[in-house]
Amino acid sequence: MRLGIVVVAAGSGTRLGASEPKAFVSLRGVTLLEHALTAIARLDEEARVVVVAPSIRLDAARDIVDRVLAPGYGSVVRGGTERQDSVAAGIAALAESGEPIDTVLIHDAARALTPTAVFARVAATVRDTSAGVIPALPMVDTVATTDGGDAITGVADRSRLAVLQTPQGFPFAAYREAIAAAEAGHTDDTSVFAAAGHPVVTVAGDEAALKITTPWDLRRAELIADERALVSAPDGGGRDASATAGPALRTGVGVDVHAYDETAECWLGGLFWPNEPGLAGHSDGDTVSHAICDALLSAAGLGDIGSRFGVDDPRFADARGEVFLTATLELLADAGYRVENVAVQLVAARPRFAPRRVEVEQHLSAILGAPVSVAATTSDGLGFTGRAEGVTAIATALVSCAAADSSAAEPRR
C-alpha cells in the first residue's frame, strides 16, 4: 500500500456541546468517525489508515475501524495533547507499518462528509507535483481586518483568499522529516510542511467537507446527509426512495407524578432546591427528569421508565435525575436515535419555579445535547397539585432516526 491516511479523531467536542469526543458524536445514527472512514473505504486505491483517537475512546475507535475497513487496513493509536502531537503519532504508526508508503493524507474526522473524490484528487496531485496539497474553496464573504476591537482597519482582497479543508496531502518521507523538525504550536498540517521550506498548492475542495464544530454545523451536515440519502435511494425493486430520504421523526409523551416528602431533599430538573419539600420515590423523585425519560423512551418505542429502570433495580435507588437521563440517552443511541428537542410542563404549588427556569433549561439541554424548554404553572387550587400534595410533569420529546443502510459502506475486499 503506497497511500497512508491519518484520521485525526482526538478532538474534545466542547464547542459542539457534546458529552463525548466530537468524532464519536452521532450524525443521523452514525458517528462522525464512521462517516469519514466510509468515504476512505470507497477509494479505488488501497490505503493504510491510522485513526488517532482520545484515550477514553480507543476501544470504540477500534470497533468502528473493524466495522468499516477490511482486516489489516486500519489501526488506532492514542492522540496527543495538541493536534501536532496527534498527527505525529499517526505518522509514526504509518512508518512502523512497514508499507512502502509514498503519499500521506491527513484528515479531520470532524469533516465527516468529505467526498471520496476529494481524497483521490489530493493524493493524485501530491504525486504529480511533490508538493503539499490542500483542498480549498474560494472565499465568498467580505473579510475585514480590525484593530483588535470594533474598528475596521481594512478590507481584504477576497480573490486572494481561500477556505482550507482536509484531507491535506504530502510526500510521506518529506512530511516525516518536517514534523520531526517542527517547533510546537502548529495547528495546521500544511504550515508544518511549509515551515520546512516545501511548496504547498491547492486543489478544488467541496462544500460538503465542512468542519463540524458547533451545533449549527451539525445541523447543516444532517441536511447534507439527508440529501445524499435521497439521491442514493434506489428507485426500483419496489422500494420507495422517500423511505431513505432522511431521518424518521418521532414524538413521545411522558407524564410523572410524585407526592411531597417533607423529610427528603428537593431535586427537580436535575437541580437541588434548598428549603423546599422533597419528592417521595425510589430515587430522588425528580418529576421533570423522569417525565423527560418517559417521553424519550416513548418516542423511540423503547418502553417506559418503569420497565427500563424499575424499583427493583438497586442501581437506581436514590439516583439523581441525571443518572436516568444519561441511561436513557444510551438506550436511544444504541437504537440509532438522537434527541431533537424536549418541552416540559410542570404543574406544582412549590417550589417557585420561575427564578430558576433558565438554569434548569440550560442544565437539561447540556445533558441531552438538545434544546429543552420548561414551563411551570399551578392548578388554581384544584386537585392534589392545588392542595400542595405533590407535583406533575408532562414532557413531549422529538427524536430522529436515520435509515441504517443510507450511510453504510461495504468493507474493502
Secondary structure, DSSP 8 states (H G I E B T S, - for coil): --EEEEEE-----TTTT-SS-GGGSEETTEEHHHHHHHHHHT-SS-EEEEEEE-GGGHHHHHHHHHHHS-TTSEEEEE--SSHHHHHHHHHHHHHHT-----EEEEEETTSTT--HHHHHHHHHHHHHH-SEEEEEEE--S--EEESSSS-EEEE--GGG-EEE-S-EEEEHHHHHHHHHH--TT--SHHHHHHHTT--EEEEE--GGG----SHHHHHHHHHHHHHHHHHHS--STT--GGGGSS-EEEEEEEEEEEEEETTS--EETTEE-TTS-EE-SSS---HHHHHHHHHHHHHHT---HHHHS-TT-GGGTT--HHHHHHHHHHHHHHTTEEEEEEEEEEE-SSS--GGGHHHHHHHHHHHHTS-EEEEEE--TT-HHHHTTSEEEEEEEEEEEE--TTSS------
